[in-house]
Amino acid sequence: MKHGKKYAEAAKLIEKSKLYEAEEAISLVKKSATAKFDETVELHIKTGCDSRHADQQIRGAVVLPNGTGKTVRVLVFAKGTKLDEAQAAGADFVGGEDLIPKIQNDGWLDFDVVVATPDMMGVVGRLGKVLGPKGLMPNPKAGTVTMDVAKAIADIKAGKIEYRLDKANIVHVPIGKASFSEEQLIENYTAIMDAISKAKPSSVKGQYLKSISVATTMGPGIKIVANRY
């Protein structure tokens, strides 16, 4: 893959084979953000899990202390008084069965997170083929299947992110924007690393966290010492 001049300049700041302490890596990642827009800072954590086994899945959610720097659009599936509760709590879109054809047939996906009350999961389940591949399916482990829709919305708007293992046994998560201060990024990094450490499946043998790297949307990856966790 051919990279531009700015990427090449940013890459010169980084020693490819070196494992950096988190603070130094975050400092470098900010310096390597050269795009004209406010790049997202992403964390990529390679684990020793085997995603083919149900007992080695990692999935959960954590509220980042400083948020993600992104405005998150929340869709809530609910009925009765829970619809009003969701609207009052700041949901961007609320509805029930009426939203199914809009998503299924019209391809409407102008939302980032889906929350549903448990009694609506039968309805939401019909959207599995659309929402599942995009990682938008509500899940109790992530706190997005709940009767407390107001708390779920407040947490998401405050910077709650979901993490999950992909097929390559890697967790990809945003920890903020390049415009964040180093302190804000470190606090967010620590919160997500603590959560992933606690989420270690008991059936995983050997090294749990194999490698950690941080990068901006357009920048080079910077490796972080993984054995601190």
Sine and cosine of phi, psi and omega as CSV:
sin_phi,cos_phi,sin_psi,cos_psi,sin_omega,cos_omega
0.00,0.00,0.78,-0.63,-0.05,-1.00
-1.00,0.01,0.75,-0.66,0.01,-1.00
-0.95,-0.31,0.39,-0.92,-0.01,-1.00
-0.98,0.21,0.01,-1.00,-0.05,-1.00
-0.89,0.45,-0.65,0.76,-0.03,-1.00
-0.90,0.43,-0.65,0.76,0.03,-1.00
-0.89,0.46,-0.70,0.72,-0.01,-1.00
-0.87,0.49,-0.65,0.76,0.03,-1.00
-0.90,0.44,-0.70,0.71,-0.01,-1.00
-0.90,0.43,-0.62,0.78,-0.03,-1.00
-0.90,0.43,-0.45,0.89,0.01,-1.00
-0.91,0.42,-0.41,0.91,-0.02,-1.00
-0.96,0.27,-0.30,0.95,-0.17,-0.98
-0.92,-0.40,0.73,-0.68,0.12,-0.99
-1.00,0.04,0.91,-0.42,-0.12,-0.99
-0.83,0.55,-0.65,0.76,-0.09,-1.00
-1.00,0.04,-0.11,0.99,-0.07,-1.00
-0.99,0.14,0.61,-0.79,0.13,-0.99
-0.98,-0.18,0.88,-0.47,-0.06,-1.00
-1.00,-0.09,0.47,-0.88,0.19,-0.98
-0.94,0.35,0.46,-0.89,-0.10,-0.99
-0.81,0.59,-0.70,0.71,-0.05,-1.00
-0.88,0.48,-0.68,0.73,-0.02,-1.00
-0.93,0.36,-0.64,0.77,0.01,-1.00
-0.89,0.45,-0.66,0.75,0.00,-1.00
-0.92,0.40,-0.65,0.76,0.04,-1.00
-0.87,0.49,-0.69,0.72,0.01,-1.00
-0.93,0.37,-0.60,0.80,-0.04,-1.00
-0.91,0.41,-0.57,0.82,0.05,-1.00
-0.92,0.40,-0.64,0.77,0.01,-1.00
-0.93,0.36,-0.46,0.89,-0.05,-1.00
-1.00,0.05,-0.01,1.00,0.02,-1.00
-0.99,0.12,0.98,-0.20,-0.10,-1.00
-0.89,-0.45,0.03,1.00,-0.03,-1.00
-0.94,0.34,0.30,-0.96,-0.02,-1.00
-0.98,0.22,-0.22,0.97,0.03,-1.00
-0.95,-0.32,0.19,-0.98,-0.02,-1.00
-0.98,0.18,0.99,-0.15,-0.10,-0.99
-0.93,0.37,0.51,-0.86,0.10,-0.99
-0.99,0.15,0.64,-0.77,0.09,-1.00
-0.99,-0.12,0.85,-0.53,-0.10,-1.00
-0.90,-0.44,0.57,-0.82,0.02,-1.00
-0.93,-0.36,0.71,-0.70,0.02,-1.00
-0.83,-0.56,0.90,-0.43,-0.10,-0.99
-0.90,-0.44,0.93,-0.37,0.03,-1.00
-1.00,0.02,0.81,-0.59,-0.08,-1.00
-0.94,-0.34,0.19,-0.98,0.07,-1.00
-1.00,-0.06,0.23,0.97,0.01,-1.00
-0.97,0.24,0.29,-0.96,0.11,-0.99
-0.86,-0.51,0.97,-0.24,-0.12,-0.99
-0.91,0.42,-0.18,0.98,0.04,-1.00
-0.96,0.28,-0.32,0.95,0.01,-1.00
-0.99,-0.15,0.79,-0.61,-0.03,-1.00
-0.85,0.52,-0.55,0.84,-0.05,-1.00
-0.99,0.13,0.08,1.00,0.05,-1.00
-0.88,-0.48,0.32,0.95,0.04,-1.00
-0.98,0.20,0.55,-0.83,0.12,-0.99
-0.86,-0.51,0.84,-0.54,0.06,-1.00
-0.44,-0.90,0.71,-0.70,0.02,-1.00
-0.05,-1.00,-0.25,-0.97,-0.01,-1.00
-0.53,-0.85,0.43,-0.90,0.01,-1.00
-0.55,-0.84,0.61,-0.79,0.06,-1.00
-1.00,0.00,0.89,-0.46,0.02,-1.00
-0.96,0.30,0.75,-0.66,-0.06,-1.00
-0.81,0.58,-0.54,0.84,-0.06,-1.00
-0.92,-0.40,0.30,0.95,0.02,-1.00
0.93,0.36,-0.12,-0.99,-0.04,-1.00
-0.96,-0.27,-0.18,0.98,-0.06,-1.00
0.99,0.15,0.09,1.00,-0.04,-1.00
-0.89,-0.45,0.62,-0.78,0.10,-0.99
-0.99,0.15,0.87,-0.50,-0.09,-1.00
-0.98,-0.18,0.79,-0.61,0.02,-1.00
-1.00,-0.07,0.84,-0.54,-0.09,-1.00
-0.95,-0.32,0.78,-0.63,0.10,-0.99
-0.96,-0.30,0.76,-0.65,0.01,-1.00
-0.88,-0.48,0.79,-0.61,0.13,-0.99
-0.99,-0.12,0.88,-0.48,-0.01,-1.00
-0.36,-0.93,0.04,-1.00,0.11,-0.99
-0.57,-0.82,0.25,-0.97,0.02,-1.00
0.88,0.47,-0.68,-0.73,-0.07,-1.00
-0.92,0.40,-0.40,0.92,-0.02,-1.00
-0.92,0.40,-0.46,0.89,0.06,-1.00
-0.90,0.44,-0.72,0.69,0.01,-1.00
-0.91,0.42,-0.64,0.77,0.00,-1.00
-0.88,0.48,-0.69,0.72,-0.01,-1.00
-0.90,0.43,-0.67,0.74,-0.01,-1.00
-0.90,0.44,-0.69,0.72,-0.01,-1.00
-0.91,0.43,-0.50,0.86,-0.03,-1.00
-0.99,0.15,-0.08,1.00,0.08,-1.00
0.98,-0.21,0.32,0.95,0.07,-1.00
-0.89,0.46,0.60,-0.80,-0.01,-1.00
-0.98,0.18,-0.56,0.83,0.02,-1.00
-0.63,-0.77,0.67,-0.74,0.07,-1.00
-0.72,-0.69,0.49,-0.87,0.02,-1.00
0.12,-0.99,-0.18,-0.98,0.00,-1.00
-0.64,-0.77,-0.79,-0.62,-0.04,-1.00
-0.83,0.56,-0.52,0.86,-0.04,-1.00
-0.87,0.50,-0.38,0.92,-0.05,-1.00
-1.00,0.09,-0.27,0.96,-0.07,-1.00
-0.84,0.54,-0.82,0.57,-0.02,-1.00
-0.89,0.46,-0.54,0.84,0.00,-1.00
-0.88,0.48,-0.66,0.75,-0.01,-1.00
-0.99,0.17,-0.71,0.70,-0.10,-1.00
-0.95,0.32,-0.71,0.71,-0.10,-0.99
-0.99,-0.11,-0.63,0.78,-0.06,-1.00
-1.00,0.00,-0.14,0.99,0.02,-1.00
0.94,0.35,0.45,0.89,-0.01,-1.00
-0.96,0.27,0.87,-0.50,0.00,-1.00
-0.64,-0.77,0.65,0.76,-0.05,-1.00
-0.99,0.12,0.71,0.70,0.01,-1.00
-0.58,-0.82,0.35,-0.94,-0.08,-1.00
-0.95,-0.31,-0.48,0.87,-0.02,-1.00
-0.66,-0.75,0.62,-0.78,0.06,-1.00
-0.91,-0.42,0.78,-0.63,0.06,-1.00
-0.90,-0.44,0.61,-0.79,0.03,-1.00
-0.62,-0.79,0.56,-0.83,0.14,-0.99
-0.98,0.20,0.49,-0.87,-0.07,-1.00
-0.81,0.59,-0.58,0.81,-0.03,-1.00
-0.95,0.31,-0.09,1.00,0.03,-1.00
-0.97,-0.24,-0.04,1.00,-0.09,-1.00
-0.92,0.39,-0.43,0.90,0.08,-1.00
-0.90,0.44,-0.63,0.77,0.03,-1.00
-0.95,0.31,-0.75,0.66,-0.04,-1.00
-0.89,0.45,-0.54,0.84,0.01,-1.00
-0.82,0.57,-0.47,0.88,0.00,-1.00
-0.93,0.36,-0.25,0.97,0.01,-1.00
-0.99,-0.15,0.15,0.99,-0.07,-1.00
-0.77,0.64,-0.68,0.73,-0.06,-1.00
-0.93,0.36,-0.40,0.91,0.01,-1.00
-1.00,0.00,-0.77,0.64,-0.09,-1.00
-0.98,0.20,-0.58,0.81,-0.05,-1.00
-0.81,0.58,-0.84,0.54,-0.03,-1.00
-0.88,0.48,-0.38,0.92,0.00,-1.00
-1.00,-0.05,0.05,1.00,0.01,-1.00
0.94,0.35,0.43,0.90,-0.07,-1.00
-0.97,-0.25,-0.01,1.00,-0.04,-1.00
-0.94,0.35,0.80,-0.60,0.04,-1.00
-0.86,0.51,0.55,-0.84,-0.09,-1.00
-0.55,-0.83,0.75,-0.66,-0.01,-1.00
-0.85,0.53,-0.61,0.79,-0.02,-1.00
-0.89,0.46,-0.51,0.86,-0.02,-1.00
-1.00,-0.01,0.00,1.00,0.02,-1.00
0.97,0.24,0.27,0.96,-0.03,-1.00
-0.98,-0.19,0.01,1.00,0.21,-0.98
-0.91,-0.41,0.96,-0.28,-0.15,-0.99
-0.32,-0.95,0.46,-0.89,0.12,-0.99
-0.99,0.12,-0.37,0.93,0.00,-1.00
-1.00,0.04,0.94,0.33,-0.08,-1.00
-0.90,0.43,-0.54,0.84,-0.02,-1.00
-0.89,0.46,-0.69,0.72,0.01,-1.00
-0.92,0.39,-0.67,0.74,-0.01,-1.00
-0.86,0.51,-0.70,0.72,-0.01,-1.00
-0.92,0.40,-0.69,0.72,0.00,-1.00
-0.87,0.50,-0.70,0.72,0.01,-1.00
-0.89,0.46,-0.72,0.70,-0.03,-1.00
-0.89,0.45,-0.71,0.71,-0.02,-1.00
-0.92,0.40,-0.46,0.89,-0.01,-1.00
-0.98,0.18,-0.17,0.99,0.03,-1.00
0.88,-0.48,0.45,0.89,0.04,-1.00
-0.97,0.23,0.76,-0.65,0.04,-1.00
-0.84,-0.54,0.48,-0.88,0.03,-1.00
-0.99,-0.17,0.62,-0.79,0.09,-1.00
-0.82,-0.57,0.57,-0.82,0.03,-1.00
-0.42,-0.91,0.39,-0.92,0.00,-1.00
-0.98,0.18,0.72,-0.69,0.09,-1.00
-1.00,-0.05,-0.06,-1.00,-0.08,-1.00
-0.91,0.41,-0.38,0.93,0.01,-1.00
-1.00,-0.04,0.20,0.98,0.01,-1.00
0.91,0.41,0.51,0.86,0.01,-1.00
-0.90,-0.43,0.60,-0.80,0.11,-0.99
-0.96,-0.26,0.81,-0.59,0.04,-1.00
-0.92,-0.39,0.84,-0.55,0.01,-1.00
-0.62,-0.79,0.54,-0.84,0.10,-0.99
-0.99,0.13,0.59,-0.81,0.08,-1.00
-0.86,-0.51,0.24,0.97,0.04,-1.00
0.67,-0.74,-0.31,-0.95,-0.01,-1.00
-0.89,-0.46,0.36,-0.93,-0.01,-1.00
-0.88,0.47,-0.41,0.91,0.00,-1.00
-0.98,0.21,-0.19,0.98,0.04,-1.00
-0.91,0.42,0.42,-0.91,0.09,-1.00
-0.96,0.27,0.30,-0.95,0.03,-1.00
-0.86,0.51,-0.63,0.77,-0.02,-1.00
-0.88,0.47,-0.68,0.73,-0.02,-1.00
-0.90,0.44,-0.67,0.74,0.00,-1.00
-0.92,0.39,-0.64,0.76,0.03,-1.00
-0.90,0.44,-0.68,0.74,0.02,-1.00
-0.88,0.48,-0.69,0.73,0.02,-1.00
-0.92,0.40,-0.65,0.76,0.03,-1.00
-0.86,0.51,-0.73,0.68,-0.02,-1.00
-0.88,0.48,-0.67,0.74,-0.02,-1.00
-0.88,0.47,-0.70,0.72,-0.03,-1.00
-0.95,0.31,-0.63,0.78,0.01,-1.00
-0.92,0.40,-0.61,0.79,0.05,-1.00
-0.89,0.46,-0.68,0.73,-0.02,-1.00
-0.90,0.43,-0.69,0.73,-0.02,-1.00
-0.92,0.39,-0.61,0.79,0.02,-1.00
-0.88,0.48,-0.69,0.72,-0.02,-1.00
-0.94,0.34,-0.38,0.92,-0.05,-1.00
-0.99,0.10,0.10,1.00,-0.05,-1.00
-0.85,0.53,0.85,-0.52,0.04,-1.00
-0.93,0.38,0.65,-0.76,-0.06,-1.00
-0.92,0.40,-0.34,0.94,-0.04,-1.00
-0.99,0.12,-0.08,1.00,-0.01,-1.00
-0.98,0.20,0.84,-0.55,0.03,-1.00
-0.96,-0.26,0.45,-0.89,0.00,-1.00
0.98,0.20,-0.36,-0.93,-0.09,-1.00
-0.94,0.34,0.81,-0.59,-0.04,-1.00
-0.98,0.18,-0.79,0.61,0.01,-1.00
-0.97,-0.23,0.94,-0.34,-0.08,-1.00
-1.00,0.10,-0.65,0.76,0.05,-1.00
-0.39,-0.92,0.48,-0.88,0.05,-1.00
-0.76,-0.65,0.74,-0.67,0.12,-0.99
-0.68,-0.74,0.45,-0.89,-0.01,-1.00
-0.80,-0.60,0.59,-0.81,-0.02,-1.00
-0.38,-0.93,0.41,-0.91,0.15,-0.99
-1.00,0.04,0.18,-0.98,-0.03,-1.00
-0.75,0.66,-0.70,0.71,-0.10,-1.00
-0.95,-0.32,0.01,1.00,-0.14,-0.99
-0.98,-0.18,0.15,-0.99,0.02,-1.00
-0.96,0.28,0.40,-0.92,0.02,-1.00
-0.98,0.19,0.58,-0.81,0.02,-1.00
-0.84,-0.54,0.83,-0.56,-0.07,-1.00
-0.99,0.14,0.65,-0.76,-0.01,-1.00
-0.90,-0.44,0.58,-0.81,0.06,-1.00
-0.83,0.56,0.83,-0.56,-0.08,-1.00
-1.00,-0.08,-0.30,0.95,-0.12,-0.99
-0.99,0.15,0.17,0.99,0.08,-1.00
-0.98,0.22,-0.24,0.97,-0.07,-1.00
-0.86,-0.50,0.00,0.00,0.00,0.00
